[in-house]
């Protein structure tokens, strides 16, 4: 056997470019491409219920990813993410209805407007952190909720606002099967953008601030700049997601963007895994599908046992309590989230039958 025929086993990286590659291995890259292709084909074989569920997962995952950039990657807490999600929905509808700008352009413009609002509310992060920052962002939640009710010129007040369907060159995305591809496009692009952000200088600065802000400041990282920037990026993702939500439903109402929505976003990133792009998607899938699974189980029990009216009436409360119970269980038994468990599962099969 010649020296040229000997190939090293394992994952060896000899350059900085290889160490910061978007995918760990060519297999991971190819698997991701195949997975996205299969998801893109799913509306051709799935019924409307599952397509609608996937659309919901898509725009909520974008918002959850934005919150994860703030909480998981930069170490700052936010309890007002649901309000920024709502601001994006109202902003896109307002831009389209008042200026006539097509929805195709109104969605990213709404993201930029939400970025500006998020950076304004993120300015206290320059001086406060921890519990005090959580209270400040909670105040932002209630301020924006009150703004949605009172600003008739922007939101329509308590009556809400109409959001038109997206149209590209006369092709209207007014059905679930069509709109699915819009959401999928934004989800893929923004997930790739977040992954690339974490490989950049700014992304590494955010992680340094999260891990040890004093050392980061000594190294020359401007804490105020990056803390406010994290709020801006997080709000941009929330604004895009909210705009997609609004144009999907065709109507935006202030009642949809309460503190409960902000808590759901926190649940998504805790369950999925803080500081993980893939974890944001996994956590969203879990939180969105959990009530549907509970509904299916309760319907099965009612049909099988004949019991039922009390269980049916308690179903909304069971769904709400299940989210809180799952958060507690994950914090106790799997604090690193589903993304960590997925990595451990891959390592197990990589070395099978040997233990890791």
C-alpha positions as CSV (number, residue, x, y, z in Angstrom):
1,X,0.0,0.0,0.0
2,X,1.5,3.3,-1.0
3,X,1.5,6.5,1.1
4,X,-0.7,8.2,-1.6
5,X,-3.5,5.6,-1.1
6,X,-3.7,6.1,2.6
7,X,-6.6,8.4,3.5
8,X,-7.0,9.9,7.0
9,X,-10.1,8.9,8.9
10,X,-12.0,11.5,10.8
11,X,-12.8,15.2,10.3
12,X,-9.5,17.1,9.8
13,X,-9.6,20.8,9.0
14,X,-6.4,22.6,8.1
15,X,-7.7,26.0,7.1
16,X,-9.8,28.7,8.8
17,X,-12.2,28.6,5.9
18,X,-12.8,24.9,6.4
19,X,-13.3,25.4,10.1
20,X,-16.0,28.1,9.5
21,X,-17.8,26.3,6.7
22,X,-21.6,26.4,6.7
23,X,-21.9,22.6,6.8
24,X,-19.7,20.3,8.8
25,X,-19.4,17.7,6.0
26,X,-20.4,17.3,2.4
27,X,-22.9,14.7,3.6
28,X,-24.6,17.3,5.8
29,X,-24.8,19.7,2.9
30,X,-26.3,17.2,0.5
31,X,-28.7,15.9,3.1
32,X,-29.9,19.5,3.8
33,X,-30.4,20.1,0.0
34,X,-32.4,16.9,-0.3
35,X,-34.5,17.7,2.8
36,X,-35.4,21.2,1.5
37,X,-36.3,19.7,-1.9
38,X,-38.6,17.1,-0.2
39,X,-40.2,19.9,1.8
40,X,-40.8,21.9,-1.4
41,X,-42.5,19.0,-2.9
42,X,-44.7,18.3,0.1
43,X,-47.7,20.5,-1.0
44,X,-48.1,18.2,-4.0
45,X,-48.9,15.2,-1.8
46,X,-50.2,16.6,1.5
47,X,-53.7,17.9,2.1
48,X,-54.6,21.4,3.1
49,X,-54.5,20.9,6.8
50,X,-50.8,19.8,6.8
51,X,-49.8,22.5,4.3
52,X,-51.4,25.1,6.6
53,X,-49.6,23.7,9.6
54,X,-46.3,23.9,7.7
55,X,-46.9,27.5,6.8
56,X,-47.5,28.3,10.4
57,X,-44.3,26.5,11.4
58,X,-42.4,28.5,8.8
59,X,-43.3,32.0,9.8
60,X,-43.2,31.2,13.6
61,X,-39.7,29.6,13.1
62,X,-38.4,32.8,11.5
63,X,-39.6,34.8,14.5
64,X,-38.2,32.2,17.0
65,X,-34.9,32.4,15.2
66,X,-34.8,36.1,15.6
67,X,-35.4,35.7,19.3
68,X,-32.7,33.0,19.5
69,X,-30.2,35.5,18.0
70,X,-31.0,37.8,20.8
71,X,-31.3,35.4,23.7
72,X,-29.3,32.4,22.7
73,X,-26.4,34.1,20.8
74,X,-26.0,37.4,22.6
75,X,-27.3,36.5,26.1
76,X,-30.0,39.1,26.4
77,X,-33.6,38.4,27.4
78,X,-36.7,39.7,25.7
79,X,-40.3,39.4,26.8
80,X,-41.7,41.6,24.1
81,X,-40.9,39.6,20.9
82,X,-44.6,39.0,20.3
83,X,-45.2,42.7,20.1
84,X,-42.5,43.2,17.5
85,X,-44.0,40.3,15.5
86,X,-47.3,42.2,15.6
87,X,-45.6,45.4,14.6
88,X,-44.2,43.8,11.5
89,X,-47.7,42.5,10.5
90,X,-49.3,45.9,10.9
91,X,-46.4,47.7,9.2
92,X,-46.5,45.6,6.1
93,X,-50.3,46.0,5.8
94,X,-50.0,49.7,6.4
95,X,-47.3,50.2,3.8
96,X,-49.3,48.3,1.2
97,X,-52.6,49.9,1.9
98,X,-51.5,53.5,2.2
99,X,-48.7,53.8,-0.4
100,X,-49.7,51.1,-2.9
101,X,-46.2,49.5,-2.6
102,X,-46.6,45.8,-3.6
103,X,-46.6,43.2,-0.8
104,X,-43.4,41.7,-2.3
105,X,-41.6,44.9,-1.3
106,X,-43.8,45.8,1.7
107,X,-42.6,42.7,3.7
108,X,-38.9,43.6,3.8
109,X,-39.8,47.2,4.4
110,X,-41.9,46.1,7.4
111,X,-38.9,44.2,8.6
112,X,-36.7,47.4,8.4
113,X,-39.4,49.4,10.3
114,X,-39.6,46.8,13.0
115,X,-35.8,46.9,13.2
116,X,-35.9,50.6,14.0
117,X,-38.5,50.1,16.7
118,X,-36.6,47.2,18.1
119,X,-33.4,49.2,18.3
120,X,-35.2,52.0,20.1
121,X,-36.5,49.6,22.7
122,X,-33.2,47.8,22.8
123,X,-31.3,50.9,23.9
124,X,-31.8,50.2,27.6
125,X,-29.7,47.0,27.0
126,X,-26.7,49.3,26.9
127,X,-26.9,49.8,30.6
128,X,-29.1,47.1,32.1
129,X,-29.2,43.3,31.9
130,X,-30.8,40.3,33.5
131,X,-34.0,40.8,35.4
132,X,-34.0,44.5,34.7
133,X,-33.7,44.0,31.0
134,X,-36.6,41.5,31.1
135,X,-38.8,44.1,32.8
136,X,-37.8,46.7,30.2
137,X,-38.7,44.4,27.4
138,X,-42.0,43.5,29.1
139,X,-42.8,47.2,29.2
140,X,-42.1,47.3,25.5
141,X,-44.7,44.6,25.0
142,X,-47.4,46.5,26.8
143,X,-46.5,49.8,25.2
144,X,-46.8,48.3,21.7
145,X,-50.0,46.5,22.7
146,X,-51.6,49.9,23.7
147,X,-50.2,51.5,20.5
148,X,-51.9,48.8,18.4
149,X,-55.3,49.7,20.0
150,X,-54.9,53.5,19.8
151,X,-53.1,54.1,16.5
152,X,-56.1,53.9,14.2
153,X,-54.1,55.5,11.4
154,X,-51.6,52.6,11.5
155,X,-53.4,49.5,12.8
156,X,-57.1,50.3,12.3
157,X,-57.5,50.3,16.1
158,X,-59.7,47.6,17.6
159,X,-61.2,47.0,14.1
160,X,-57.9,45.7,12.8
161,X,-56.4,46.0,9.3
162,X,-56.8,44.2,6.0
163,X,-53.6,42.6,4.6
164,X,-53.7,41.9,0.8
165,X,-52.3,38.8,-0.8
166,X,-48.9,38.8,-2.4
167,X,-48.7,39.1,-6.2
168,X,-45.7,38.7,-8.4
169,X,-46.0,39.6,-12.1
170,X,-49.8,39.0,-11.8
171,X,-49.5,35.6,-10.2
172,X,-51.4,35.9,-6.9
173,X,-50.3,33.8,-3.9
174,X,-53.9,33.5,-2.5
175,X,-53.9,29.8,-1.7
176,X,-52.1,27.7,0.9
177,X,-50.2,25.7,-1.7
178,X,-48.9,28.9,-3.4
179,X,-48.2,30.9,-0.2
180,X,-46.2,27.9,1.2
181,X,-43.4,28.6,-1.2
182,X,-43.2,32.3,-0.1
183,X,-42.8,31.2,3.5
184,X,-40.3,28.5,2.6
185,X,-38.2,30.9,0.6
186,X,-38.0,33.4,3.5
187,X,-37.3,30.6,6.0
188,X,-34.4,29.1,4.0
189,X,-32.9,32.5,3.2
190,X,-33.1,33.8,6.8
191,X,-31.8,30.6,8.3
192,X,-28.8,30.7,6.0
193,X,-28.3,34.4,6.9
194,X,-28.4,33.6,10.6
195,X,-25.9,30.8,10.2
196,X,-23.6,33.0,8.2
197,X,-23.9,35.8,10.8
198,X,-22.6,33.5,13.5
199,X,-19.5,32.8,11.4
200,X,-18.8,36.5,10.8
201,X,-16.9,39.0,13.0
202,X,-20.2,40.5,14.3
203,X,-21.6,37.1,15.2
204,X,-18.5,36.1,17.1
205,X,-18.7,39.4,18.9
206,X,-22.3,38.6,20.0
207,X,-21.2,35.2,21.3
208,X,-18.2,36.8,23.2
209,X,-20.6,39.3,24.9
210,X,-22.8,36.4,25.9
211,X,-20.1,34.3,27.3
212,X,-18.0,36.9,29.0
213,X,-18.8,40.5,28.4
214,X,-16.0,42.0,30.5
215,X,-13.4,40.0,28.5
216,X,-15.1,41.0,25.3
217,X,-14.9,44.7,26.2
218,X,-11.3,44.4,27.1
219,X,-10.7,42.9,23.6
220,X,-12.2,46.0,22.1
221,X,-15.8,44.9,21.4
222,X,-18.2,47.8,21.7
223,X,-20.8,46.4,24.1
224,X,-23.5,49.1,23.4
225,X,-23.2,48.8,19.7
226,X,-23.6,45.0,19.6
227,X,-26.3,44.8,22.2
228,X,-28.5,47.2,20.3
229,X,-27.5,45.5,17.1
230,X,-28.8,42.2,18.5
231,X,-32.1,43.8,19.3
232,X,-32.3,45.2,15.7
233,X,-31.5,41.9,14.1
234,X,-34.0,40.1,16.3
235,X,-36.7,42.6,15.5
236,X,-36.0,42.4,11.8
237,X,-36.7,38.6,11.9
238,X,-39.8,39.2,14.0
239,X,-41.0,41.9,11.5
240,X,-40.6,39.7,8.5
241,X,-42.4,36.8,10.3
242,X,-45.2,39.1,11.4
243,X,-45.6,40.4,7.8
244,X,-45.8,36.8,6.4
245,X,-48.4,36.0,9.1
246,X,-50.5,39.0,8.3
247,X,-50.6,38.5,4.6
248,X,-51.3,34.8,5.0
249,X,-54.4,35.4,7.2
250,X,-55.5,38.5,5.2
251,X,-56.4,40.3,8.4
252,X,-54.4,41.7,11.3
253,X,-55.9,42.2,14.8
254,X,-54.2,43.5,17.9
255,X,-55.7,40.7,20.0
256,X,-53.2,38.3,18.3
257,X,-50.1,39.8,19.8
258,X,-50.3,39.5,23.6
259,X,-47.7,38.5,26.1
260,X,-48.8,34.9,25.7
261,X,-47.3,34.9,22.2
262,X,-44.0,36.3,23.5
263,X,-43.9,33.4,26.0
264,X,-44.6,30.9,23.2
265,X,-41.6,32.2,21.4
266,X,-39.5,31.8,24.5
267,X,-40.8,28.2,24.8
268,X,-39.7,27.5,21.2
269,X,-36.1,28.5,21.7
270,X,-35.8,26.9,25.1
271,X,-37.2,23.6,23.8
272,X,-35.3,23.8,20.6
273,X,-32.0,24.9,22.1
274,X,-30.6,28.3,22.9
275,X,-27.8,29.4,20.6
276,X,-28.8,27.0,17.8
277,X,-30.2,27.9,14.4
278,X,-31.6,24.4,13.8
279,X,-32.9,24.4,17.4
280,X,-35.2,27.3,16.6
281,X,-36.9,25.3,13.8
282,X,-37.1,22.1,15.9
283,X,-38.6,24.0,18.9
284,X,-41.2,25.7,16.7
285,X,-42.2,22.3,15.2
286,X,-42.5,20.9,18.7
287,X,-44.6,23.8,20.1
288,X,-46.9,24.0,17.0
289,X,-47.5,20.3,16.8
290,X,-47.9,19.6,20.5
291,X,-51.5,21.0,20.7
292,X,-52.4,19.1,17.5
293,X,-51.2,15.9,19.1
294,X,-53.1,16.6,22.3
295,X,-56.2,17.3,20.2
296,X,-55.7,14.0,18.4
297,X,-55.2,12.0,21.7
298,X,-58.2,13.6,23.3
299,X,-60.4,12.9,20.3
300,X,-59.2,9.3,20.3
301,X,-59.9,8.9,24.0
302,X,-63.4,10.4,23.6
303,X,-64.2,8.1,20.7
304,X,-62.8,5.0,22.4
305,X,-64.2,5.4,25.9
306,X,-67.3,7.4,25.2
307,X,-66.3,9.9,27.9
308,X,-66.1,13.2,27.0
309,X,-67.8,16.5,27.5
310,X,-65.7,17.5,30.5
311,X,-62.5,16.5,28.7
312,X,-63.5,18.4,25.6
313,X,-64.3,21.5,27.6
314,X,-61.0,21.3,29.4
315,X,-59.0,20.9,26.1
316,X,-58.0,24.6,25.7
317,X,-56.7,24.6,29.3
318,X,-54.8,21.3,28.7
319,X,-53.1,22.8,25.7
320,X,-52.1,25.9,27.5
321,X,-50.8,24.0,30.6
322,X,-48.9,21.5,28.4
323,X,-46.6,24.3,27.0
324,X,-45.7,25.4,30.6
325,X,-45.2,21.8,31.7
326,X,-43.0,21.0,28.7
327,X,-40.8,24.1,29.4
328,X,-40.2,23.0,33.0
329,X,-39.4,19.4,31.9
330,X,-37.0,20.6,29.3
331,X,-35.2,22.9,31.7
332,X,-34.8,20.0,34.2
333,X,-34.1,17.1,32.0
334,X,-32.8,18.5,28.7
335,X,-31.7,22.1,29.3
336,X,-29.7,22.2,26.0
337,X,-32.8,21.5,24.0
338,X,-33.7,19.3,21.0
339,X,-30.8,20.5,18.9
340,X,-28.3,19.0,21.5
341,X,-30.2,15.7,21.5
342,X,-30.1,15.6,17.7
343,X,-26.3,16.1,17.8
344,X,-25.9,13.3,20.4
345,X,-28.1,11.0,18.3
346,X,-26.0,11.6,15.2
347,X,-22.8,10.9,17.2
348,X,-24.3,7.7,18.6
349,X,-25.0,6.3,15.1
350,X,-21.7,7.6,13.8
351,X,-19.8,5.4,16.3
352,X,-22.3,2.6,16.6
353,X,-21.9,-0.1,18.0
354,X,-19.2,1.6,20.1
355,X,-20.3,3.9,22.9
356,X,-19.6,7.6,22.7
